[in-house]
Amino acid sequence: MTNVFNTTFNPGPSQISEATKADMQTAIEQKILEISHRSADFSAISTQCITELKKLLGIPEDYRVFYLDSASQAWHSIICNVVAKSSFHFINGAFSAKFAKASQLLGKNVENMLIDWGKQQNFNEVKGLNAYELITVCANETSTGVKITTEDLQHIRKKSENALLAVDITSCAGVEGLPIQSADLWYFSVQKCFGLPAGLGVLIVSPKAYERSLQLKTAQKNKAGIWQWEQLEKPMVEKNCQTPQTPNVLNIYLLAQQCTRWNQAGGLKAQQDAAQVKMKLLEAWVERHPDLDFYVEDPAHRSTTVLTVKAAPEVVTQMKAKALAAGLVLGSGYGKTKADVFRIANFPAISTADIETLIKTLS
């Protein structure tokens, strides 16, 4: 089966960057796909990946970085490693809801704050959350295009100083800059802003969260088994950034190359500035189009990387068909917004020229 399109604006899996396609060819030529994950060659790749990722995202030196299979796996990893009894979840879309569901399935006492899709909670009005072991929030809800601000994060932290705070940055990591030290756990997958193939997740763990995992192990309440963070940390330290399992060597190599390239080209700020320029083009187009509106009304909480556009169902159908006829793929609405919303990914692999082509086609 051949997919006939030139550019995909689907929010994930997303457009693969041209530089990454070249990296994939290099990986084949240099036989990187065939090296042992117990070799010095892999250690060098993994060390570069973690070093450059920490530099790009501003990860404090004492925070640990672990490789997972996906961001979804992070839900299970976090709950099993740090929650004995209870977790609290801010839910304003499908993926923040799935984290809460994961905790429930693992037998924890789960409480939620439900927020209307397309909106963001006023975190300044939230009461204290220190009764819970874990608080979760989605920094950029891929299903709705709602983001949190640095100020939002600060408000949550003040209300939950004793609890651990976990932040989903799956569809904004690599573009949006948030202060990593303001939360204990951060996680993402690489198939969105980083423009890589799916199949690699990253979990960032603070010293406080890591210590909590050890405490639950001592109390025999850590249910992560062989995936306890202590087990992931051991080969990282003793075997020079290796892993207990056979990892996704290709994606670790590709992530190392992408982070290195971006760090050399202005870092996170350069990616953020470029994304804002493209988003302004998209927002101006929506504002002047008579049949379209923003699903997220508040500009302060409107994602820079995933634009959700609201329209009558027949208009959504027409827009998607018109785009596809021109070799362009729009992202569908998610879940209950499937009929009257379409999504446009504004990731680094999508160029300004791609955005201009899309606008011209749909206008």
C-alpha positions as CSV (number, residue, x, y, z in Angstrom):
1,M,0.0,0.0,0.0
2,T,1.3,3.4,-1.0
3,N,0.3,6.6,0.8
4,V,0.0,9.3,-1.8
5,F,0.8,12.6,0.0
6,N,3.6,15.1,0.1
7,T,3.2,16.6,3.6
8,T,1.3,15.4,6.6
9,F,0.0,17.8,9.2
10,N,-1.2,15.0,11.4
11,P,-0.1,15.5,15.0
12,G,1.4,12.1,15.3
13,P,3.0,10.1,14.0
14,S,4.1,13.2,12.2
15,Q,6.2,14.4,9.4
16,I,9.7,13.0,9.4
17,S,12.3,15.8,9.1
18,E,14.5,15.8,6.0
19,A,17.6,15.9,8.2
20,T,16.4,12.8,10.0
21,K,15.8,11.0,6.7
22,A,19.4,11.6,5.9
23,D,20.4,10.4,9.4
24,M,18.5,7.2,8.7
25,Q,20.5,6.6,5.6
26,T,23.7,7.3,7.4
27,A,22.7,4.8,10.1
28,I,22.2,2.1,7.5
29,E,25.5,2.8,5.8
30,Q,27.4,2.8,9.1
31,K,25.6,-0.3,10.3
32,I,24.3,1.4,13.4
33,L,21.2,-0.7,13.3
34,E,23.4,-3.8,13.7
35,I,25.6,-2.8,16.6
36,S,25.3,-4.5,20.0
37,H,23.6,-2.5,22.8
38,R,26.5,-3.7,25.0
39,S,29.1,-2.1,22.8
40,A,31.2,1.0,23.2
41,D,29.7,2.3,20.0
42,F,26.2,2.2,21.5
43,S,27.5,3.8,24.8
44,A,28.9,6.7,22.7
45,I,25.6,7.2,20.9
46,S,23.5,7.0,24.1
47,T,25.9,9.3,26.0
48,Q,25.6,11.9,23.2
49,C,21.8,11.5,23.2
50,I,21.4,12.2,26.9
51,T,24.0,15.0,26.9
52,E,22.5,16.9,24.0
53,L,18.9,16.3,25.2
54,K,19.8,17.7,28.6
55,K,21.4,20.7,27.0
56,L,18.4,21.3,24.6
57,L,15.7,21.0,27.2
58,G,17.6,22.6,30.1
59,I,17.5,19.4,32.2
60,P,19.3,19.8,35.6
61,E,22.4,17.6,35.9
62,D,21.0,15.7,38.8
63,Y,17.8,14.6,36.9
64,R,18.0,11.2,35.4
65,V,16.9,10.3,31.8
66,F,15.5,6.9,31.0
67,Y,14.5,5.4,27.6
68,L,11.0,3.9,27.3
69,D,9.0,2.5,24.4
70,S,6.5,5.3,24.3
71,A,5.0,8.1,26.3
72,S,2.1,5.8,27.1
73,Q,4.6,3.5,28.9
74,A,5.6,6.4,31.1
75,W,2.1,6.3,32.7
76,H,2.7,2.7,33.9
77,S,6.3,3.4,34.9
78,I,5.5,6.5,37.0
79,I,2.5,5.0,38.8
80,C,4.3,1.7,39.6
81,N,7.5,3.5,40.8
82,V,6.1,6.3,43.0
83,V,2.4,5.7,43.9
84,A,1.4,3.4,46.7
85,K,-2.1,4.7,47.2
86,S,-3.4,7.8,45.4
87,S,-2.9,10.1,42.4
88,F,-4.7,13.3,41.3
89,H,-5.1,14.2,37.6
90,F,-6.0,17.4,35.8
91,I,-8.0,16.2,32.8
92,N,-8.8,18.5,29.8
93,G,-8.5,16.0,27.0
94,A,-8.1,12.4,25.9
95,F,-4.4,11.9,26.9
96,S,-4.6,13.4,30.3
97,A,-7.7,11.2,30.9
98,K,-5.7,8.1,29.8
99,F,-3.0,8.7,32.5
100,A,-5.8,8.8,35.1
101,K,-7.2,5.6,33.7
102,A,-3.8,3.9,33.8
103,S,-3.6,4.7,37.5
104,Q,-7.1,3.3,38.1
105,L,-6.3,0.1,36.3
106,L,-3.2,-0.3,38.5
107,G,-5.5,-0.3,41.6
108,K,-4.7,3.2,42.9
109,N,-7.2,5.7,44.4
110,V,-7.7,8.2,41.7
111,E,-9.2,11.6,41.8
112,N,-9.6,14.0,38.9
113,M,-10.4,17.6,38.1
114,L,-12.4,17.6,34.9
115,I,-11.9,20.7,32.6
116,D,-14.0,21.3,29.5
117,W,-12.2,20.3,26.3
118,G,-10.7,23.4,24.7
119,K,-10.3,25.2,28.0
120,Q,-7.6,25.3,30.7
121,Q,-8.1,25.2,34.5
122,N,-7.4,28.4,36.5
123,F,-4.7,26.8,38.6
124,N,-4.5,29.8,40.9
125,E,-7.9,28.8,42.3
126,V,-7.0,25.1,42.9
127,K,-6.9,24.1,46.6
128,G,-3.9,22.3,48.2
129,L,-3.0,19.0,46.7
130,N,-0.5,17.6,49.2
131,A,-2.8,14.8,50.3
132,Y,-1.8,12.9,47.1
133,E,1.4,11.2,46.2
134,L,1.3,12.2,42.5
135,I,-0.2,15.1,40.6
136,T,-0.4,14.9,36.8
137,V,-0.9,17.5,34.1
138,C,-0.6,17.7,30.3
139,A,1.5,20.6,29.2
140,N,0.2,20.3,25.6
141,E,-2.9,18.3,25.3
142,T,-2.6,16.8,21.8
143,S,-6.3,16.0,21.5
144,T,-7.5,19.5,22.1
145,G,-4.6,21.9,21.4
146,V,-4.6,23.3,24.9
147,K,-1.3,24.2,26.7
148,I,-0.2,25.3,30.1
149,T,2.0,28.3,30.8
150,T,5.0,28.6,33.0
151,E,2.8,30.5,35.5
152,D,0.3,27.7,35.5
153,L,3.0,25.3,36.4
154,Q,4.2,27.5,39.2
155,H,0.7,27.6,40.6
156,I,0.4,23.8,40.6
157,R,3.8,23.5,42.2
158,K,2.8,25.8,45.1
159,K,-0.3,23.8,45.7
160,S,1.5,20.5,45.7
161,E,4.9,21.0,47.3
162,N,4.9,17.7,49.1
163,A,3.5,15.7,46.2
164,L,5.3,14.6,43.0
165,L,4.4,16.5,39.9
166,A,4.4,14.7,36.5
167,V,4.1,16.6,33.2
168,D,3.3,15.2,29.8
169,I,5.3,17.2,27.1
170,T,4.7,14.7,24.3
171,S,3.6,17.2,21.6
172,C,5.6,20.2,22.7
173,A,9.0,18.8,23.8
174,G,11.7,20.3,21.5
175,V,9.7,23.5,20.9
176,E,8.1,24.8,24.0
177,G,10.5,25.7,26.9
178,L,9.3,24.9,30.4
179,P,11.5,25.0,33.6
180,I,12.3,21.4,34.2
181,Q,13.2,22.0,37.8
182,S,9.6,23.1,38.5
183,A,8.3,19.5,38.3
184,D,9.6,16.0,39.2
185,L,8.7,13.9,36.2
186,W,8.6,14.8,32.5
187,Y,7.9,12.5,29.6
188,F,7.4,12.5,25.8
189,S,7.6,10.4,22.6
190,V,9.9,11.4,19.7
191,Q,7.4,11.1,16.8
192,K,6.0,14.6,17.1
193,C,8.2,17.7,17.5
194,F,11.4,15.8,17.1
195,G,10.3,14.6,13.7
196,L,11.5,11.0,14.3
197,P,9.8,7.6,13.7
198,A,7.6,6.3,16.5
199,G,9.0,3.8,19.0
200,L,11.0,5.7,21.6
201,G,9.8,7.4,24.8
202,V,11.9,9.5,27.2
203,L,11.3,9.8,30.9
204,I,13.0,12.5,33.0
205,V,13.2,11.8,36.7
206,S,14.1,14.3,39.5
207,P,16.2,13.2,42.5
208,K,13.0,13.5,44.7
209,A,11.0,11.2,42.4
210,Y,13.9,8.7,42.2
211,E,14.2,8.6,46.0
212,R,10.5,8.0,46.3
213,S,10.9,4.9,44.0
214,L,13.6,3.6,46.3
215,Q,11.5,4.2,49.4
216,L,8.6,2.2,47.9
217,K,11.0,-0.6,47.0
218,T,12.2,-0.8,50.6
219,A,8.6,-0.8,51.8
220,Q,7.8,-3.5,49.2
221,K,5.2,-1.3,47.5
222,N,7.1,-0.5,44.3
223,K,5.3,-2.6,41.6
224,A,7.5,-1.8,38.7
225,G,9.4,-5.2,38.9
226,I,12.4,-5.4,36.6
227,W,11.5,-1.8,35.4
228,Q,12.1,-0.2,38.7
229,W,14.1,3.0,38.1
230,E,17.0,1.6,40.2
231,Q,17.2,-1.2,37.6
232,L,17.2,1.3,34.7
233,E,19.8,3.4,36.5
234,K,22.3,0.7,37.2
235,P,23.5,0.1,33.6
236,M,23.3,3.8,32.9
237,V,26.0,4.3,35.6
238,E,28.0,1.1,35.5
239,K,28.0,0.4,31.8
240,N,28.2,4.0,30.4
241,C,24.6,4.9,29.4
242,Q,23.5,1.4,28.5
243,T,20.1,-0.1,29.2
244,P,18.9,-3.4,30.8
245,Q,16.8,-4.2,27.8
246,T,17.6,-4.2,24.1
247,P,16.7,-0.6,23.2
248,N,15.6,1.2,20.1
249,V,19.2,1.9,18.9
250,L,18.1,3.6,15.7
251,N,15.8,6.1,17.4
252,I,18.4,6.9,20.1
253,Y,20.9,7.6,17.4
254,L,18.4,9.8,15.5
255,L,17.4,11.7,18.7
256,A,21.1,12.3,19.4
257,Q,21.6,13.7,16.0
258,Q,18.5,15.9,16.1
259,C,19.4,17.4,19.5
260,T,23.0,18.0,18.5
261,R,21.9,19.7,15.3
262,W,19.3,21.9,17.1
263,N,21.8,22.9,19.8
264,Q,24.2,24.0,17.2
265,A,21.5,26.1,15.5
266,G,20.3,28.2,18.4
267,G,18.8,25.6,20.7
268,L,15.2,25.5,22.0
269,K,14.7,29.2,21.5
270,A,15.3,29.0,17.8
271,Q,12.8,26.2,17.5
272,Q,10.2,28.1,19.5
273,D,10.7,31.3,17.5
274,A,10.3,29.4,14.2
275,A,7.1,27.7,15.5
276,Q,5.6,31.0,16.6
277,V,6.2,32.5,13.1
278,K,4.4,29.6,11.5
279,M,1.6,29.7,14.0
280,K,0.9,33.4,13.4
281,L,0.4,32.6,9.7
282,L,-2.1,29.8,10.6
283,E,-4.0,32.0,13.2
284,A,-4.3,34.9,10.7
285,W,-5.7,32.4,8.2
286,V,-8.3,31.1,10.7
287,E,-9.3,34.6,11.7
288,R,-10.1,35.8,8.2
289,H,-11.8,32.6,7.1
290,P,-15.6,32.9,7.4
291,D,-16.2,29.2,8.1
292,L,-13.5,28.5,10.6
293,D,-12.9,29.3,14.3
294,F,-10.4,28.4,17.0
295,Y,-11.4,25.4,19.2
296,V,-9.2,26.9,21.9
297,E,-10.6,30.4,22.4
298,D,-8.0,31.7,24.9
299,P,-4.8,32.7,23.0
300,A,-2.7,32.3,26.1
301,H,-3.6,28.6,26.4
302,R,-3.6,27.9,22.6
303,S,-0.8,25.4,21.7
304,T,2.0,26.6,19.5
305,T,2.5,23.1,18.1
306,V,-1.0,21.7,17.6
307,L,-3.7,24.0,16.2
308,T,-7.3,22.8,16.6
309,V,-9.7,24.4,14.2
310,K,-13.5,24.2,14.6
311,A,-16.0,24.2,11.8
312,A,-19.3,22.7,10.7
313,P,-18.9,18.9,10.0
314,E,-19.5,19.4,6.3
315,V,-16.8,22.1,6.2
316,V,-14.3,19.8,8.0
317,T,-15.0,17.0,5.5
318,Q,-14.5,19.4,2.6
319,M,-11.3,20.8,4.1
320,K,-9.8,17.4,4.6
321,A,-10.8,16.2,1.1
322,K,-9.4,19.3,-0.5
323,A,-6.1,19.0,1.3
324,L,-5.7,15.3,0.4
325,A,-6.4,16.0,-3.3
326,A,-3.4,18.4,-3.1
327,G,-1.2,15.8,-1.4
328,L,-1.7,17.2,2.1
329,V,-2.9,15.4,5.1
330,L,-4.9,17.2,7.9
331,G,-5.2,15.7,11.3
332,S,-8.7,14.7,12.4
333,G,-10.4,15.8,15.5
334,Y,-9.9,13.4,18.4
335,G,-12.7,11.4,20.1
336,K,-15.8,13.5,20.6
337,T,-14.4,16.3,18.4
338,K,-13.8,14.1,15.3
339,A,-16.8,15.5,13.3
340,D,-16.4,19.2,13.8
341,V,-12.6,19.8,14.4
342,F,-9.5,19.2,12.4
343,R,-5.9,19.5,13.7
344,I,-2.8,21.0,12.2
345,A,0.6,20.0,13.5
346,N,3.1,22.9,13.6
347,F,6.2,20.8,14.3
348,P,9.8,21.7,13.2
349,A,9.7,19.2,10.3
350,I,6.9,21.2,8.8
351,S,8.4,24.3,7.0
352,T,7.0,27.8,6.6
353,A,6.6,26.9,2.9
354,D,4.5,23.9,3.9
355,I,2.2,26.1,6.0
356,E,1.9,28.6,3.2
357,T,1.0,25.8,0.7
358,L,-1.7,24.5,3.1
359,I,-3.2,27.9,3.6
360,K,-3.3,28.6,-0.2
361,T,-4.8,25.2,-0.8
362,L,-7.6,25.6,1.8
363,S,-8.3,29.2,1.0
